[in-house]
Amino acid sequence: MKTVTENAFEKRILDLLSKKLMSVSEVARKIGMRRDITAGYLEALKNQGKLDFSKVGRSYVYKTTERWKND
């Protein structure tokens, strides 16, 4: 079984979120990862300045930052 590296998860997450806003649960489903682990990745990417987030109802939705999209 092939091991997926952290960089591969980061790339997939950034690719997904560069196309549209998504909740933590949506991202987790798309990449096939548990929601709690996905939330940790999203938080780390947010802290690196690669993602923005906002609260919509009870959910947090994420998107790539404008600066990151242009890189």
PDB file of N, CA, C and O in Angstrom:
ATOM      1  N   MET A   1       0.828  -1.180   0.000  1.00  0.00           N
ATOM      2  CA  MET A   1       0.000   0.000   0.000  1.00  0.00           C
ATOM      3  C   MET A   1       0.872   1.244   0.000  1.00  0.00           C
ATOM      4  O   MET A   1       1.827   1.338   0.771  1.00  0.00           O
ATOM      5  N   LYS A   2       0.551   2.183  -0.851  1.00  0.00           N
ATOM      6  CA  LYS A   2       1.349   3.389  -0.996  1.00  0.00           C
ATOM      7  C   LYS A   2       1.065   4.368   0.143  1.00  0.00           C
ATOM      8  O   LYS A   2      -0.095   4.628   0.463  1.00  0.00           O
ATOM      9  N   THR A   3       2.106   4.906   0.749  1.00  0.00           N
ATOM     10  CA  THR A   3       1.965   5.884   1.813  1.00  0.00           C
ATOM     11  C   THR A   3       1.886   7.277   1.205  1.00  0.00           C
ATOM     12  O   THR A   3       2.704   7.652   0.365  1.00  0.00           O
ATOM     13  N   VAL A   4       0.880   8.041   1.646  1.00  0.00           N
ATOM     14  CA  VAL A   4       0.712   9.403   1.156  1.00  0.00           C
ATOM     15  C   VAL A   4       1.429  10.340   2.110  1.00  0.00           C
ATOM     16  O   VAL A   4       1.197  10.303   3.318  1.00  0.00           O
ATOM     17  N   THR A   5       2.289  11.168   1.575  1.00  0.00           N
ATOM     18  CA  THR A   5       3.056  12.074   2.423  1.00  0.00           C
ATOM     19  C   THR A   5       2.223  13.284   2.819  1.00  0.00           C
ATOM     20  O   THR A   5       1.182  13.565   2.225  1.00  0.00           O
ATOM     21  N   GLU A   6       2.701  13.989   3.829  1.00  0.00           N
ATOM     22  CA  GLU A   6       2.012  15.203   4.273  1.00  0.00           C
ATOM     23  C   GLU A   6       1.934  16.222   3.144  1.00  0.00           C
ATOM     24  O   GLU A   6       0.919  16.903   3.002  1.00  0.00           O
ATOM     25  N   ASN A   7       2.977  16.339   2.347  1.00  0.00           N
ATOM     26  CA  ASN A   7       2.956  17.288   1.236  1.00  0.00           C
ATOM     27  C   ASN A   7       1.859  16.950   0.234  1.00  0.00           C
ATOM     28  O   ASN A   7       1.253  17.851  -0.347  1.00  0.00           O
ATOM     29  N   ALA A   8       1.601  15.680   0.030  1.00  0.00           N
ATOM     30  CA  ALA A   8       0.542  15.280  -0.898  1.00  0.00           C
ATOM     31  C   ALA A   8      -0.819  15.702  -0.363  1.00  0.00           C
ATOM     32  O   ALA A   8      -1.662  16.176  -1.124  1.00  0.00           O
ATOM     33  N   PHE A   9      -1.044  15.536   0.942  1.00  0.00           N
ATOM     34  CA  PHE A   9      -2.305  15.987   1.536  1.00  0.00           C
ATOM     35  C   PHE A   9      -2.434  17.492   1.420  1.00  0.00           C
ATOM     36  O   PHE A   9      -3.495  18.003   1.060  1.00  0.00           O
ATOM     37  N   GLU A  10      -1.360  18.204   1.722  1.00  0.00           N
ATOM     38  CA  GLU A  10      -1.384  19.669   1.624  1.00  0.00           C
ATOM     39  C   GLU A  10      -1.725  20.105   0.204  1.00  0.00           C
ATOM     40  O   GLU A  10      -2.554  20.994   0.007  1.00  0.00           O
ATOM     41  N   LYS A  11      -1.096  19.489  -0.775  1.00  0.00           N
ATOM     42  CA  LYS A  11      -1.348  19.853  -2.168  1.00  0.00           C
ATOM     43  C   LYS A  11      -2.795  19.582  -2.555  1.00  0.00           C
ATOM     44  O   LYS A  11      -3.429  20.421  -3.196  1.00  0.00           O
ATOM     45  N   ARG A  12      -3.328  18.422  -2.175  1.00  0.00           N
ATOM     46  CA  ARG A  12      -4.723  18.091  -2.485  1.00  0.00           C
ATOM     47  C   ARG A  12      -5.688  19.061  -1.821  1.00  0.00           C
ATOM     48  O   ARG A  12      -6.657  19.500  -2.441  1.00  0.00           O
ATOM     49  N   ILE A  13      -5.427  19.396  -0.563  1.00  0.00           N
ATOM     50  CA  ILE A  13      -6.290  20.335   0.160  1.00  0.00           C
ATOM     51  C   ILE A  13      -6.273  21.701  -0.516  1.00  0.00           C
ATOM     52  O   ILE A  13      -7.325  22.291  -0.757  1.00  0.00           O
ATOM     53  N   LEU A  14      -5.084  22.199  -0.819  1.00  0.00           N
ATOM     54  CA  LEU A  14      -4.971  23.513  -1.446  1.00  0.00           C
ATOM     55  C   LEU A  14      -5.612  23.522  -2.829  1.00  0.00           C
ATOM     56  O   LEU A  14      -6.228  24.511  -3.226  1.00  0.00           O
ATOM     57  N   ASP A  15      -5.468  22.425  -3.557  1.00  0.00           N
ATOM     58  CA  ASP A  15      -6.088  22.342  -4.878  1.00  0.00           C
ATOM     59  C   ASP A  15      -7.613  22.389  -4.768  1.00  0.00           C
ATOM     60  O   ASP A  15      -8.268  23.115  -5.517  1.00  0.00           O
ATOM     61  N   LEU A  16      -8.176  21.620  -3.843  1.00  0.00           N
ATOM     62  CA  LEU A  16      -9.628  21.619  -3.645  1.00  0.00           C
ATOM     63  C   LEU A  16     -10.144  22.993  -3.253  1.00  0.00           C
ATOM     64  O   LEU A  16     -11.136  23.477  -3.798  1.00  0.00           O
ATOM     65  N   LEU A  17      -9.459  23.615  -2.303  1.00  0.00           N
ATOM     66  CA  LEU A  17      -9.949  24.877  -1.764  1.00  0.00           C
ATOM     67  C   LEU A  17      -9.647  26.073  -2.664  1.00  0.00           C
ATOM     68  O   LEU A  17     -10.169  27.163  -2.432  1.00  0.00           O
ATOM     69  N   SER A  18      -8.817  25.886  -3.680  1.00  0.00           N
ATOM     70  CA  SER A  18      -8.580  26.972  -4.632  1.00  0.00           C
ATOM     71  C   SER A  18      -9.751  27.087  -5.604  1.00  0.00           C
ATOM     72  O   SER A  18      -9.897  28.100  -6.288  1.00  0.00           O
ATOM     73  N   LYS A  19     -10.590  26.040  -5.666  1.00  0.00           N
ATOM     74  CA  LYS A  19     -11.717  26.019  -6.601  1.00  0.00           C
ATOM     75  C   LYS A  19     -13.017  26.487  -5.973  1.00  0.00           C
ATOM     76  O   LYS A  19     -13.851  27.092  -6.647  1.00  0.00           O
ATOM     77  N   LYS A  20     -13.199  26.207  -4.669  1.00  0.00           N
ATOM     78  CA  LYS A  20     -14.435  26.634  -4.010  1.00  0.00           C
ATOM     79  C   LYS A  20     -14.297  26.553  -2.498  1.00  0.00           C
ATOM     80  O   LYS A  20     -13.398  25.896  -1.974  1.00  0.00           O
ATOM     81  N   LEU A  21     -15.203  27.233  -1.809  1.00  0.00           N
ATOM     82  CA  LEU A  21     -15.280  27.138  -0.354  1.00  0.00           C
ATOM     83  C   LEU A  21     -15.726  25.742   0.022  1.00  0.00           C
ATOM     84  O   LEU A  21     -16.583  25.152  -0.637  1.00  0.00           O
ATOM     85  N   MET A  22     -15.143  25.218   1.082  1.00  0.00           N
ATOM     86  CA  MET A  22     -15.553  23.888   1.546  1.00  0.00           C
ATOM     87  C   MET A  22     -15.468  23.842   3.061  1.00  0.00           C
ATOM     88  O   MET A  22     -14.628  24.500   3.675  1.00  0.00           O
ATOM     89  N   SER A  23     -16.356  23.048   3.653  1.00  0.00           N
ATOM     90  CA  SER A  23     -16.307  22.832   5.096  1.00  0.00           C
ATOM     91  C   SER A  23     -15.260  21.766   5.413  1.00  0.00           C
ATOM     92  O   SER A  23     -14.756  21.079   4.525  1.00  0.00           O
ATOM     93  N   VAL A  24     -14.953  21.650   6.686  1.00  0.00           N
ATOM     94  CA  VAL A  24     -14.001  20.631   7.128  1.00  0.00           C
ATOM     95  C   VAL A  24     -14.493  19.247   6.706  1.00  0.00           C
ATOM     96  O   VAL A  24     -13.716  18.438   6.198  1.00  0.00           O
ATOM     97  N   SER A  25     -15.765  18.977   6.914  1.00  0.00           N
ATOM     98  CA  SER A  25     -16.317  17.670   6.571  1.00  0.00           C
ATOM     99  C   SER A  25     -16.242  17.390   5.072  1.00  0.00           C
ATOM    100  O   SER A  25     -15.949  16.266   4.663  1.00  0.00           O
ATOM    101  N   GLU A  26     -16.506  18.408   4.254  1.00  0.00           N
ATOM    102  CA  GLU A  26     -16.427  18.226   2.799  1.00  0.00           C
ATOM    103  C   GLU A  26     -15.009  17.886   2.372  1.00  0.00           C
ATOM    104  O   GLU A  26     -14.794  16.979   1.568  1.00  0.00           O
ATOM    105  N   VAL A  27     -14.045  18.618   2.914  1.00  0.00           N
ATOM    106  CA  VAL A  27     -12.646  18.356   2.571  1.00  0.00           C
ATOM    107  C   VAL A  27     -12.271  16.938   3.005  1.00  0.00           C
ATOM    108  O   VAL A  27     -11.637  16.202   2.248  1.00  0.00           O
ATOM    109  N   ALA A  28     -12.659  16.560   4.211  1.00  0.00           N
ATOM    110  CA  ALA A  28     -12.337  15.227   4.727  1.00  0.00           C
ATOM    111  C   ALA A  28     -12.891  14.140   3.811  1.00  0.00           C
ATOM    112  O   ALA A  28     -12.194  13.172   3.506  1.00  0.00           O
ATOM    113  N   ARG A  29     -14.124  14.292   3.376  1.00  0.00           N
ATOM    114  CA  ARG A  29     -14.729  13.295   2.468  1.00  0.00           C
ATOM    115  C   ARG A  29     -13.974  13.221   1.147  1.00  0.00           C
ATOM    116  O   ARG A  29     -13.713  12.132   0.637  1.00  0.00           O
ATOM    117  N   LYS A  30     -13.625  14.379   0.594  1.00  0.00           N
ATOM    118  CA  LYS A  30     -12.962  14.416  -0.719  1.00  0.00           C
ATOM    119  C   LYS A  30     -11.584  13.757  -0.688  1.00  0.00           C
ATOM    120  O   LYS A  30     -11.191  13.089  -1.645  1.00  0.00           O
ATOM    121  N   ILE A  31     -10.847  13.947   0.418  1.00  0.00           N
ATOM    122  CA  ILE A  31      -9.494  13.391   0.464  1.00  0.00           C
ATOM    123  C   ILE A  31      -9.434  12.050   1.197  1.00  0.00           C
ATOM    124  O   ILE A  31      -8.371  11.434   1.277  1.00  0.00           O
ATOM    125  N   GLY A  32     -10.570  11.598   1.731  1.00  0.00           N
ATOM    126  CA  GLY A  32     -10.607  10.296   2.385  1.00  0.00           C
ATOM    127  C   GLY A  32      -9.856  10.246   3.701  1.00  0.00           C
ATOM    128  O   GLY A  32      -9.145   9.280   3.980  1.00  0.00           O
ATOM    129  N   MET A  33     -10.009  11.276   4.506  1.00  0.00           N
ATOM    130  CA  MET A  33      -9.311  11.365   5.783  1.00  0.00           C
ATOM    131  C   MET A  33     -10.337  11.633   6.887  1.00  0.00           C
ATOM    132  O   MET A  33     -11.392  12.212   6.628  1.00  0.00           O
ATOM    133  N   ARG A  34     -10.033  11.220   8.091  1.00  0.00           N
ATOM    134  CA  ARG A  34     -10.935  11.502   9.215  1.00  0.00           C
ATOM    135  C   ARG A  34     -11.079  13.009   9.400  1.00  0.00           C
ATOM    136  O   ARG A  34     -10.146  13.771   9.149  1.00  0.00           O
ATOM    137  N   ARG A  35     -12.264  13.424   9.843  1.00  0.00           N
ATOM    138  CA  ARG A  35     -12.564  14.835   9.990  1.00  0.00           C
ATOM    139  C   ARG A  35     -11.623  15.529  10.982  1.00  0.00           C
ATOM    140  O   ARG A  35     -11.166  16.640  10.714  1.00  0.00           O
ATOM    141  N   ASP A  36     -11.328  14.902  12.110  1.00  0.00           N
ATOM    142  CA  ASP A  36     -10.481  15.529  13.119  1.00  0.00           C
ATOM    143  C   ASP A  36      -9.056  15.744  12.612  1.00  0.00           C
ATOM    144  O   ASP A  36      -8.431  16.758  12.924  1.00  0.00           O
ATOM    145  N   ILE A  37      -8.548  14.805  11.841  1.00  0.00           N
ATOM    146  CA  ILE A  37      -7.202  14.952  11.278  1.00  0.00           C
ATOM    147  C   ILE A  37      -7.201  16.046  10.204  1.00  0.00           C
ATOM    148  O   ILE A  37      -6.277  16.855  10.126  1.00  0.00           O
ATOM    149  N   THR A  38      -8.247  16.053   9.385  1.00  0.00           N
ATOM    150  CA  THR A  38      -8.377  17.092   8.360  1.00  0.00           C
ATOM    151  C   THR A  38      -8.436  18.472   9.003  1.00  0.00           C
ATOM    152  O   THR A  38      -7.814  19.412   8.508  1.00  0.00           O
ATOM    153  N   ALA A  39      -9.170  18.602  10.091  1.00  0.00           N
ATOM    154  CA  ALA A  39      -9.271  19.886  10.798  1.00  0.00           C
ATOM    155  C   ALA A  39      -7.887  20.363  11.245  1.00  0.00           C
ATOM    156  O   ALA A  39      -7.590  21.556  11.192  1.00  0.00           O
ATOM    157  N   GLY A  40      -7.055  19.436  11.679  1.00  0.00           N
ATOM    158  CA  GLY A  40      -5.687  19.793  12.076  1.00  0.00           C
ATOM    159  C   GLY A  40      -4.867  20.308  10.905  1.00  0.00           C
ATOM    160  O   GLY A  40      -4.148  21.299  11.039  1.00  0.00           O
ATOM    161  N   TYR A  41      -4.967  19.649   9.761  1.00  0.00           N
ATOM    162  CA  TYR A  41      -4.272  20.118   8.557  1.00  0.00           C
ATOM    163  C   TYR A  41      -4.758  21.505   8.155  1.00  0.00           C
ATOM    164  O   TYR A  41      -3.956  22.380   7.829  1.00  0.00           O
ATOM    165  N   LEU A  42      -6.084  21.704   8.180  1.00  0.00           N
ATOM    166  CA  LEU A  42      -6.636  23.000   7.796  1.00  0.00           C
ATOM    167  C   LEU A  42      -6.171  24.103   8.742  1.00  0.00           C
ATOM    168  O   LEU A  42      -5.849  25.206   8.301  1.00  0.00           O
ATOM    169  N   GLU A  43      -6.137  23.813  10.021  1.00  0.00           N
ATOM    170  CA  GLU A  43      -5.669  24.792  11.006  1.00  0.00           C
ATOM    171  C   GLU A  43      -4.197  25.139  10.759  1.00  0.00           C
ATOM    172  O   GLU A  43      -3.817  26.308  10.820  1.00  0.00           O
ATOM    173  N   ALA A  44      -3.377  24.134  10.482  1.00  0.00           N
ATOM    174  CA  ALA A  44      -1.954  24.382  10.212  1.00  0.00           C
ATOM    175  C   ALA A  44      -1.778  25.233   8.958  1.00  0.00           C
ATOM    176  O   ALA A  44      -0.966  26.158   8.949  1.00  0.00           O
ATOM    177  N   LEU A  45      -2.529  24.930   7.899  1.00  0.00           N
ATOM    178  CA  LEU A  45      -2.437  25.705   6.659  1.00  0.00           C
ATOM    179  C   LEU A  45      -2.934  27.135   6.869  1.00  0.00           C
ATOM    180  O   LEU A  45      -2.408  28.076   6.276  1.00  0.00           O
ATOM    181  N   LYS A  46      -3.947  27.289   7.716  1.00  0.00           N
ATOM    182  CA  LYS A  46      -4.439  28.634   8.050  1.00  0.00           C
ATOM    183  C   LYS A  46      -3.349  29.409   8.787  1.00  0.00           C
ATOM    184  O   LYS A  46      -3.116  30.582   8.495  1.00  0.00           O
ATOM    185  N   ASN A  47      -2.689  28.765   9.727  1.00  0.00           N
ATOM    186  CA  ASN A  47      -1.625  29.421  10.494  1.00  0.00           C
ATOM    187  C   ASN A  47      -0.427  29.783   9.622  1.00  0.00           C
ATOM    188  O   ASN A  47       0.311  30.712   9.949  1.00  0.00           O
ATOM    189  N   GLN A  48      -0.220  29.063   8.516  1.00  0.00           N
ATOM    190  CA  GLN A  48       0.862  29.369   7.577  1.00  0.00           C
ATOM    191  C   GLN A  48       0.466  30.471   6.597  1.00  0.00           C
ATOM    192  O   GLN A  48       1.282  30.890   5.776  1.00  0.00           O
ATOM    193  N   GLY A  49      -0.782  30.942   6.677  1.00  0.00           N
ATOM    194  CA  GLY A  49      -1.245  32.001   5.785  1.00  0.00           C
ATOM    195  C   GLY A  49      -1.696  31.513   4.425  1.00  0.00           C
ATOM    196  O   GLY A  49      -1.853  32.312   3.502  1.00  0.00           O
ATOM    197  N   LYS A  50      -1.906  30.213   4.286  1.00  0.00           N
ATOM    198  CA  LYS A  50      -2.311  29.652   2.999  1.00  0.00           C
ATOM    199  C   LYS A  50      -3.824  29.561   2.854  1.00  0.00           C
ATOM    200  O   LYS A  50      -4.335  29.476   1.737  1.00  0.00           O
ATOM    201  N   LEU A  51      -4.556  29.578   3.989  1.00  0.00           N
ATOM    202  CA  LEU A  51      -6.008  29.474   3.963  1.00  0.00           C
ATOM    203  C   LEU A  51      -6.652  30.586   4.770  1.00  0.00           C
ATOM    204  O   LEU A  51      -6.090  31.076   5.749  1.00  0.00           O
ATOM    205  N   ASP A  52      -7.845  30.973   4.337  1.00  0.00           N
ATOM    206  CA  ASP A  52      -8.733  31.848   5.098  1.00  0.00           C
ATOM    207  C   ASP A  52      -9.919  31.006   5.503  1.00  0.00           C
ATOM    208  O   ASP A  52     -10.217  30.001   4.857  1.00  0.00           O
ATOM    209  N   PHE A  53     -10.608  31.406   6.577  1.00  0.00           N
ATOM    210  CA  PHE A  53     -11.810  30.679   6.956  1.00  0.00           C
ATOM    211  C   PHE A  53     -12.838  31.647   7.500  1.00  0.00           C
ATOM    212  O   PHE A  53     -12.513  32.756   7.924  1.00  0.00           O
ATOM    213  N   SER A  54     -14.067  31.211   7.480  1.00  0.00           N
ATOM    214  CA  SER A  54     -15.144  31.972   8.100  1.00  0.00           C
ATOM    215  C   SER A  54     -16.154  30.977   8.652  1.00  0.00           C
ATOM    216  O   SER A  54     -16.174  29.806   8.273  1.00  0.00           O
ATOM    217  N   LYS A  55     -16.982  31.467   9.549  1.00  0.00           N
ATOM    218  CA  LYS A  55     -17.988  30.608  10.157  1.00  0.00           C
ATOM    219  C   LYS A  55     -19.310  30.844   9.451  1.00  0.00           C
ATOM    220  O   LYS A  55     -19.759  31.984   9.326  1.00  0.00           O
ATOM    221  N   VAL A  56     -19.928  29.779   8.995  1.00  0.00           N
ATOM    222  CA  VAL A  56     -21.227  29.833   8.347  1.00  0.00           C
ATOM    223  C   VAL A  56     -22.143  28.909   9.144  1.00  0.00           C
ATOM    224  O   VAL A  56     -22.015  27.687   9.066  1.00  0.00           O
ATOM    225  N   GLY A  57     -23.049  29.479   9.895  1.00  0.00           N
ATOM    226  CA  GLY A  57     -23.872  28.669  10.789  1.00  0.00           C
ATOM    227  C   GLY A  57     -22.993  28.027  11.840  1.00  0.00           C
ATOM    228  O   GLY A  57     -22.275  28.714  12.566  1.00  0.00           O
ATOM    229  N   ARG A  58     -23.048  26.723  11.918  1.00  0.00           N
ATOM    230  CA  ARG A  58     -22.198  25.999  12.875  1.00  0.00           C
ATOM    231  C   ARG A  58     -20.933  25.452  12.241  1.00  0.00           C
ATOM    232  O   ARG A  58     -20.125  24.820  12.921  1.00  0.00           O
ATOM    233  N   SER A  59     -20.748  25.685  10.952  1.00  0.00           N
ATOM    234  CA  SER A  59     -19.597  25.128  10.232  1.00  0.00           C
ATOM    235  C   SER A  59     -18.550  26.190   9.930  1.00  0.00           C
ATOM    236  O   SER A  59     -18.858  27.373   9.783  1.00  0.00           O
ATOM    237  N   TYR A  60     -17.317  25.739   9.841  1.00  0.00           N
ATOM    238  CA  TYR A  60     -16.242  26.591   9.348  1.00  0.00           C
ATOM    239  C   TYR A  60     -16.008  26.228   7.893  1.00  0.00           C
ATOM    240  O   TYR A  60     -15.920  25.051   7.544  1.00  0.00           O
ATOM    241  N   VAL A  61     -15.908  27.240   7.048  1.00  0.00           N
ATOM    242  CA  VAL A  61     -15.589  26.998   5.639  1.00  0.00           C
ATOM    243  C   VAL A  61     -14.245  27.634   5.340  1.00  0.00           C
ATOM    244  O   VAL A  61     -13.913  28.701   5.855  1.00  0.00           O
ATOM    245  N   TYR A  62     -13.490  26.965   4.509  1.00  0.00           N
ATOM    246  CA  TYR A  62     -12.132  27.375   4.187  1.00  0.00           C
ATOM    247  C   TYR A  62     -11.988  27.655   2.707  1.00  0.00           C
ATOM    248  O   TYR A  62     -12.726  27.106   1.889  1.00  0.00           O
ATOM    249  N   LYS A  63     -11.039  28.507   2.364  1.00  0.00           N
ATOM    250  CA  LYS A  63     -10.648  28.767   0.982  1.00  0.00           C
ATOM    251  C   LYS A  63      -9.186  29.193   1.000  1.00  0.00           C
ATOM    252  O   LYS A  63      -8.668  29.612   2.036  1.00  0.00           O
ATOM    253  N   THR A  64      -8.531  29.087  -0.131  1.00  0.00           N
ATOM    254  CA  THR A  64      -7.138  29.533  -0.191  1.00  0.00           C
ATOM    255  C   THR A  64      -7.115  31.052  -0.154  1.00  0.00           C
ATOM    256  O   THR A  64      -8.051  31.714  -0.601  1.00  0.00           O
ATOM    257  N   THR A  65      -6.036  31.589   0.381  1.00  0.00           N
ATOM    258  CA  THR A  65      -5.901  33.043   0.427  1.00  0.00           C
ATOM    259  C   THR A  65      -5.612  33.572  -0.978  1.00  0.00           C
ATOM    260  O   THR A  65      -5.084  32.851  -1.824  1.00  0.00           O
ATOM    261  N   GLU A  66      -5.957  34.809  -1.211  1.00  0.00           N
ATOM    262  CA  GLU A  66      -5.700  35.413  -2.528  1.00  0.00           C
ATOM    263  C   GLU A  66      -4.199  35.410  -2.836  1.00  0.00           C
ATOM    264  O   GLU A  66      -3.795  35.151  -3.970  1.00  0.00           O
ATOM    265  N   ARG A  67      -3.398  35.691  -1.851  1.00  0.00           N
ATOM    266  CA  ARG A  67      -1.927  35.684  -2.037  1.00  0.00           C
ATOM    267  C   ARG A  67      -1.460  34.314  -2.473  1.00  0.00           C
ATOM    268  O   ARG A  67      -0.628  34.200  -3.374  1.00  0.00           O
ATOM    269  N   TRP A  68      -1.985  33.267  -1.845  1.00  0.00           N
ATOM    270  CA  TRP A  68      -1.554  31.909  -2.166  1.00  0.00           C
ATOM    271  C   TRP A  68      -2.017  31.492  -3.554  1.00  0.00           C
ATOM    272  O   TRP A  68      -1.293  30.785  -4.255  1.00  0.00           O
ATOM    273  N   LYS A  69      -3.213  31.916  -3.968  1.00  0.00           N
ATOM    274  CA  LYS A  69      -3.713  31.571  -5.305  1.00  0.00           C
ATOM    275  C   LYS A  69      -2.821  32.132  -6.394  1.00  0.00           C
ATOM    276  O   LYS A  69      -2.670  31.516  -7.449  1.00  0.00           O
ATOM    277  N   ASN A  70      -2.232  33.284  -6.156  1.00  0.00           N
ATOM    278  CA  ASN A  70      -1.432  33.959  -7.162  1.00  0.00           C
ATOM    279  C   ASN A  70       0.003  33.466  -7.228  1.00  0.00           C
ATOM    280  O   ASN A  70       0.729  33.809  -8.161  1.00  0.00           O
ATOM    281  N   ASP A  71       0.425  32.669  -6.257  1.00  0.00           N
ATOM    282  CA  ASP A  71       1.825  32.164  -6.245  1.00  0.00           C
ATOM    283  C   ASP A  71       2.018  31.069  -7.269  1.00  0.00           C
ATOM    284  O   ASP A  71       3.119  30.533  -7.399  1.00  0.00           O
TER     285      ASP A  71
END
